[in-house]
Amino acid sequence: GKRKRLNSSVLYDSDESDDSDILVRKVFAKRPCIMDEDDSCEEQQTDKTCPTENVATSRKQKVFAKLKELARRSAARRSCSSGNCEDSDSEAELEEELRCHLPLTPTEGSESDDGSMKDFIVEEDDNHDDNNNTIKSENEPQQKQLNSSNSELLAYYIPQLSRCDHYEHFKRIVKAFLINAIDDTFLKSLYDGTRQKKYAQDMLLSLHYLDDRFIQPRIENLIGRSRWKDRYKERVDCYPDVHIVLENSKTMSCQACGLKQCCRFNVLLSGKLYNSKTLEVDDFMSNDKQVLKVGVVCANRTRVYHNLKHFKYKLYVDCTSVAGLDGVDDEPVKDTIERLFSHLEESGWIQKRYDDLEGYMDDADSFQEEK
């Protein structure tokens, strides 16, 4: 039955042209009604030549009908109160639908694809490449300057640098301590900003580098992984001298962490209190001592912690001793410092102290976890 309907709806062209025959077959195979051949050809020719106009017209009619509906609902909404209006949701939906259809207005839809793509295609010419080359050549000095500044920032903020950079910082610190051993106001003038010369600013930078990059992060790590009481930590911070002695074991609460265990070590703390920046000594209760009973883990942690915490002060005391042993008088301070520094560097004294610092840092980095 379906085949009969299709056959009955197909008319052959009276002419001998193959094109008209194919054209009529395509039209009537989709439409089950019988039409005149001339009308079908005319309609097919219209659909073939003006598809864009037909689509644009239908879209225009749909948009126009929706606009009229929107205007009607807006007028109705103005006439009623906002609380009693029931078409607000449907009106919002209609506006959203209109927004989806408005880009396909007849004016825009009637444009050809080639014309619409011209707005998005940028034609490049030789002048464009020349301008790019000119901009690159102008930006090369700025890029080099930016790279150099980035390398300086990395050198300051990343502690995992080469040995030479760390050692240069350390040598500046030794020289600053030698100066302060002769002029005891030098470090104070560095920290309060009185000295603004480059050599002074470099020394201040190295002092901050030692505190903020070498010592302080490892101290915080040791404390963060411990159960130390605040009182015990304050005592270790205040006394620059420590002696850890193995004594008779005793089951008791550790005076460092508070855990009940077998305590076999006595921690003897002594020395004068000092300023952590200017290294000025406070003579108040200079002979005070503290003896605390701790376990094996807290004893080892105390040794590692104390070595890092008071390393800078111990280095300053050693530099003061070296300057005090110098018997040359009536010599400019600058010449004295250069002579002492050269002697310490040639004899390996500075390298030895730097190796001690590296050993203390390695001990802190590899310290075992508490069990």
DRENMAR-648563 format. One line per 3 residues: number of its first residue (from 1); their letters; for each residue x, y, z of C-alpha. Coordinates in pm, 1 decimal. Last residue first. Layout:
% residues N
NUM> A> X/Y/Z  ...
% end
This chain:
% residues 371
371> KEE> 5803.4/786.2/6976.6  5939.1/1130.6/6896.2  6054.6/1180.6/6541.2
368> QFS> 6425.1/1169.0/6472.5  6633.8/1473.0/6393.0  6751.5/1477.9/6033.2
365> DAD> 6691.9/1845.7/5960.2  6811.7/1960.7/6301.4  7131.7/1757.0/6282.9
362> DMY> 7194.8/1885.5/5930.6  7156.0/2243.8/6051.1  7403.2/2188.2/6334.3
359> GEL> 7653.9/2034.4/6093.1  7617.8/2325.6/5853.2  7685.8/2567.2/6136.9
356> DDY> 7995.2/2376.1/6243.4  8121.7/2379.6/5884.8  8083.7/2758.1/5885.7
353> RKQ> 8287.6/2783.0/6203.6  8565.7/2575.7/6047.4  8558.5/2779.3/5727.9
350> IWG> 8599.8/3100.1/5924.9  8901.2/2960.7/6116.0  9065.2/2822.9/5801.3
347> SEE> 9396.2/3001.8/5866.7  9363.1/3212.0/5553.7  9014.4/3331.4/5645.6
344> LHS> 9098.3/3418.6/6003.5  9414.6/3606.5/5898.8  9233.3/3797.4/5626.6
341> FLR> 8960.1/3897.4/5872.6  9210.2/4017.9/6130.8  9399.9/4227.7/5876.2
338> EIT> 9087.4/4372.7/5719.7  8941.2/4459.2/6059.1  9261.5/4625.0/6177.6
335> DKV> 9292.8/4826.0/5857.4  8937.7/4955.7/5891.4  8985.9/5041.3/6258.9
332> PED> 9290.9/5254.2/6187.3  9603.4/5134.6/6374.0  9750.8/5289.1/6688.3
329> DVG> 9778.1/4956.4/6868.6  9848.9/4601.7/6752.0  9813.4/4338.7/7028.4
326> DLG> 9525.7/4136.4/6883.1  9399.8/3896.4/7150.4  9088.3/4102.4/7209.3
323> AVS> 8989.7/4084.6/6842.4  9009.0/3704.5/6849.1  8809.5/3686.0/7173.7
320> TCD> 8543.2/3915.6/7032.6  8514.6/3695.8/6723.9  8467.1/3390.3/6946.7
317> VYL> 8196.0/3566.4/7150.8  8021.2/3668.0/6826.8  8023.2/3309.5/6703.3
314> KYK> 7875.4/3193.9/7035.0  7600.2/3455.1/7004.6  7518.1/3345.2/6650.8
311> FHK> 7512.3/2977.6/6748.0  7276.1/3028.5/7041.9  6955.2/2886.1/6896.3
308> LNH> 7126.4/2641.9/6661.6  7336.5/2464.3/6924.1  7055.4/2486.6/7180.3
305> YVR> 6804.6/2305.8/6959.1  7039.1/2019.5/6872.2  7144.7/1965.6/7236.4
302> TRN> 6792.6/2005.0/7370.4  6659.6/1756.0/7115.2  6915.6/1501.2/7229.3
299> ACV> 6818.5/1549.3/7594.6  6448.3/1544.7/7508.6  6491.5/1208.2/7338.3
296> VGV> 6698.7/1060.4/7623.3  6471.0/1165.3/7906.7  6501.3/1478.8/8117.8
293> KLV> 6607.3/1599.1/8463.4  6663.4/1975.9/8484.0  6940.6/2182.6/8644.6
290> QKD> 6915.1/2562.4/8617.6  7184.1/2819.5/8690.3  7194.6/3189.4/8783.6
287> NSM> 7535.8/3351.9/8807.1  7455.0/3646.6/8581.3  7138.7/3734.4/8771.8
284> FDD> 7109.5/4064.8/8582.9  7426.6/4120.4/8379.6  7241.5/4164.8/8050.0
281> VEL> 7471.7/4114.3/7752.3  7438.9/4305.6/7423.3  7408.6/4070.8/7125.9
278> TKS> 7261.2/4354.4/6911.4  7001.6/4122.4/6762.5  6929.4/3840.1/7013.1
275> NYL> 6985.6/4063.3/7316.0  7168.4/3871.9/7590.7  7099.2/3676.2/7911.7
272> KGS> 7411.0/3559.6/8091.2  7520.4/3198.2/8124.2  7387.1/2873.3/8268.4
269> LLV> 7177.1/2567.0/8189.0  7263.7/2217.6/8322.6  7054.5/1942.2/8161.7
266> NFR> 7070.0/1621.2/8365.9  7016.3/1298.7/8176.6  6885.3/953.2/8275.4
263> CCQ> 6509.6/995.9/8289.4  6314.6/667.5/8262.0  5964.2/772.8/8167.4
260> KLG> 5657.1/967.4/8275.0  5587.3/1226.8/8007.6  5604.2/1594.6/8110.7
257> CAQ> 5787.6/1713.7/7798.9  6091.7/1894.5/7940.7  6084.7/1806.5/8308.7
254> CSM> 6039.8/1438.8/8224.4  5802.3/1281.1/8471.0  5976.2/1018.9/8680.7
251> TKS> 6157.0/687.6/8661.4  6517.5/761.2/8758.4  6838.1/677.0/8577.4
248> NEL> 7167.0/772.5/8738.1  7337.2/1054.2/8551.7  7443.7/1129.9/8195.2
245> VIH> 7539.4/1495.9/8167.3  7410.8/1760.2/7926.4  7593.5/2091.2/7967.8
242> VDP> 7438.1/2411.3/7832.1  7554.2/2770.6/7795.3  7357.2/3051.1/7628.0
239> YCD> 7076.1/3051.4/7888.4  6754.5/3233.0/7798.5  6627.3/3017.9/7512.7
236> VRE> 6671.5/2689.4/7702.7  6476.3/2835.9/7993.6  6198.7/2959.6/7768.6
233> KYR> 6167.2/2614.7/7607.7  6132.7/2449.9/7950.7  5858.0/2691.1/8054.9
230> DKW> 5669.2/2642.8/7730.3  5648.5/2268.0/7786.0  5811.6/2049.2/7528.5
227> RSR> 5599.4/1794.6/7350.4  5807.4/1808.9/7033.0  5743.3/1814.6/6659.9
224> GIL> 5661.5/2186.5/6640.9  5958.1/2275.0/6861.1  6211.5/2114.3/6629.2
221> NEI> 6043.0/2262.7/6322.1  6037.3/2608.8/6476.6  6408.4/2583.5/6547.7
218> RPQ> 6472.7/2466.6/6192.5  6285.4/2761.4/6042.6  6462.5/3010.3/6275.8
215> IFR> 6824.6/2910.4/6214.8  6923.7/2920.0/5849.9  6674.4/3130.7/5658.8
212> DDL> 6540.8/3391.4/5902.6  6833.9/3428.9/6141.3  7129.1/3379.2/5907.8
209> YHL> 6963.5/3568.4/5624.0  6873.2/3853.1/5856.9  7240.7/3882.7/5949.8
206> SLL> 7336.1/3862.0/5581.5  7101.9/4147.2/5493.1  7241.9/4358.4/5776.4
203> MDQ> 7594.9/4297.4/5646.3  7491.8/4398.0/5295.2  7327.6/4713.4/5430.6
200> AYK> 7648.1/4804.9/5612.1  7861.8/4750.8/5300.7  7618.0/4959.3/5096.4
197> KQR> 7614.5/5260.3/5325.7  7296.6/5338.1/5517.4  7411.8/5320.3/5877.7
194> TGD> 7158.0/5465.8/6121.3  6889.5/5212.1/6036.7  6811.2/5095.3/6392.4
191> YLS> 6940.1/4744.6/6316.6  7274.6/4851.7/6176.0  7336.2/5117.6/6441.6
188> KLF> 7288.5/4854.5/6713.1  7531.3/4622.7/6538.8  7799.3/4892.8/6525.7
185> TDD> 7763.9/5030.2/6878.9  8025.6/4796.1/7035.1  8304.7/4937.9/6819.4
182> IAN> 8602.9/4699.7/6840.3  8407.6/4375.0/6887.8  8133.6/4530.2/6670.9
179> ILF> 8374.4/4547.7/6378.9  8479.1/4185.6/6427.7  8114.2/4083.7/6450.2
176> AKV> 8036.8/4258.8/6120.0  8334.3/4084.0/5954.9  8209.6/3746.0/6074.9
173> IRK> 7861.0/3821.1/5943.6  7996.0/3920.2/5603.3  8190.9/3594.1/5588.4
170> FHE> 7874.2/3395.4/5659.9  7680.5/3560.8/5381.1  7964.1/3479.9/5138.9
167> YHD> 7961.9/3118.9/5264.3  7597.0/3083.3/5185.8  7648.7/3209.7/4832.4
164> CRS> 7954.0/2988.7/4777.0  7782.7/2673.3/4902.8  7519.6/2693.3/4631.1
161> LQP> 7159.0/2766.1/4712.3  6891.2/2570.7/4895.9  6787.1/2866.4/5114.9
158> IYY> 6543.6/3009.5/4861.3  6437.0/3365.6/4942.6  6755.5/3560.8/4876.8
155> ALL> 6901.5/3383.4/4574.3  6557.2/3345.9/4426.2  6499.5/3719.3/4457.1
152> ESN> 6835.6/3791.0/4295.1  6755.1/3552.3/4011.0  6421.7/3724.4/3958.6
149> SSN> 6594.0/4064.5/3943.7  6830.6/3934.4/3677.2  6544.7/3791.2/3473.8
146> LQK> 6350.8/4117.3/3495.0  6654.1/4317.1/3378.9  6699.2/4081.9/3083.7
143> QQP> 6330.2/4113.8/2997.5  6346.7/4493.0/3017.5  6650.6/4495.4/2786.4
140> ENE> 6469.0/4263.3/2539.8  6140.9/4458.3/2539.1  6243.8/4705.7/2268.2
137> SKI> 6369.1/4429.0/2040.5  6047.2/4234.6/2092.3  5833.7/4539.2/2015.7
134> TNN> 6028.3/4606.2/1694.2  5999.0/4244.6/1584.9  5625.7/4250.7/1647.3
131> NDD> 5589.9/4574.0/1452.0  5778.7/4423.3/1159.4  5554.3/4117.6/1167.6
128> HND> 5242.9/4337.4/1152.9  5391.9/4550.1/875.8  5421.0/4239.4/659.3
125> DEE> 5049.5/4187.5/658.7  4801.0/3999.6/866.1  4432.6/3986.9/777.2
122> VIF> 4215.6/3948.7/1080.6  3912.0/3727.2/1029.5  3622.3/3784.0/1269.0
119> DKM> 3428.1/4061.2/1096.1  3493.3/3900.1/758.2  3313.9/3589.4/877.4
116> SGD> 2975.9/3759.1/855.0  3029.1/3856.4/492.4  3131.0/3507.3/390.7
113> DSE> 2831.7/3354.6/564.0  2590.1/3576.6/378.8  2384.9/3841.2/551.5
110> SGE> 2009.4/3788.0/554.0  2020.6/3641.8/902.6  2155.8/3960.2/1054.1
107> TPT> 1882.5/4179.5/912.5  1617.7/3910.7/951.6  1690.0/3879.8/1323.0
104> LPL> 1883.4/3576.7/1440.0  2057.9/3754.0/1728.9  1706.6/3825.9/1864.7
101> HCR> 1602.7/3462.9/1896.9  1785.4/3367.2/2219.5  1705.0/3700.8/2377.0
98> LEE> 1343.2/3647.3/2285.4  1341.6/3316.7/2470.6  1479.7/3483.9/2780.0
95> ELE> 1216.9/3755.8/2754.7  944.0/3492.2/2720.3  1071.4/3305.0/3025.4
92> AES> 1071.3/3625.6/3223.9  714.9/3694.4/3111.2  610.8/3343.7/3213.6
89> DSD> 753.8/3400.6/3558.2  598.5/3744.3/3596.9  259.2/3633.1/3470.8
86> ECN> 88.8/3597.5/3811.7  80.9/3961.8/3919.8  -83.0/3997.0/4258.4
83> GSS> 224.6/4109.9/4457.5  359.3/4339.3/4191.4  30.0/4526.3/4161.5
80> CSR> -175.6/4523.0/3842.9  -195.1/4766.0/3552.8  178.4/4766.3/3499.8
77> RAA> 176.9/4387.4/3474.3  -99.9/4391.1/3214.0  95.7/4637.0/3002.7
74> SRR> 404.6/4420.1/3034.6  201.9/4112.2/2940.1  71.9/4276.4/2622.8
71> ALE> 415.9/4406.0/2527.3  560.5/4057.5/2571.8  291.2/3901.7/2354.7
68> KLK> 350.8/4161.7/2084.1  723.1/4095.4/2103.5  662.3/3721.5/2077.5
65> AFV> 452.7/3769.9/1763.0  723.3/3991.9/1609.6  989.4/3734.7/1692.5
62> KQK> 789.5/3458.0/1525.5  714.3/3671.3/1219.5  1076.1/3770.6/1182.3
59> RST> 1184.7/3410.4/1214.1  945.5/3310.4/936.6  1069.0/3593.7/715.1
56> AVN> 1433.6/3513.2/777.8  1381.0/3148.3/691.5  1202.5/3239.5/369.5
53> ETP> 1463.7/3498.2/273.6  1749.8/3258.5/335.4  1598.3/2984.5/123.6
50> CTK> 1556.8/3216.1/-178.6  1686.5/3044.6/-495.6  1607.8/2683.4/-421.0
47> DTQ> 1279.9/2735.7/-243.8  1161.7/2963.0/-524.9  1277.6/2718.3/-792.9
44> QEE> 1099.0/2437.3/-615.3  779.7/2644.0/-594.0  795.9/2730.3/-965.9
41> CSD> 870.7/2376.0/-1063.2  586.6/2247.2/-850.4  345.3/2501.8/-990.0
38> DED> 437.3/2412.6/-1347.8  401.7/2042.6/-1286.8  62.0/2064.8/-1134.5
35> MIC> 23.0/1914.4/-797.7  -76.8/1575.5/-664.6  -51.8/1521.1/-287.9
32> PRK> 169.2/1271.9/-105.2  458.2/1520.0/-62.5  806.1/1384.0/-6.8
29> AFV> 833.8/1181.9/-325.3  660.0/1468.2/-503.5  940.8/1718.5/-467.3
26> KRV> 1234.5/1491.7/-537.2  1059.3/1328.1/-835.1  971.9/1666.1/-982.9
23> LID> 1334.0/1777.2/-977.8  1459.6/1452.5/-1123.5  1219.4/1482.4/-1415.4
20> SDD> 1299.3/1847.9/-1463.5  1671.6/1768.6/-1487.3  1624.1/1482.1/-1728.2
17> SED> 1462.4/1707.1/-1990.2  1236.8/1523.4/-2234.0  936.2/1733.4/-2148.0
14> SDY> 613.7/1587.7/-2017.0  771.0/1553.3/-1678.0  672.7/1245.2/-1489.5
11> LVS> 428.9/1256.9/-1204.9  487.8/1081.7/-872.6  205.4/1069.1/-617.2
8> SNL> 55.7/746.1/-743.1  387.8/571.3/-715.7  436.0/680.2/-354.8
5> RKR> 86.2/571.6/-259.6  122.1/239.7/-436.7  450.9/171.3/-253.8
2> KG> 288.5/240.3/78.8  0.0/0.0/0.0
% end
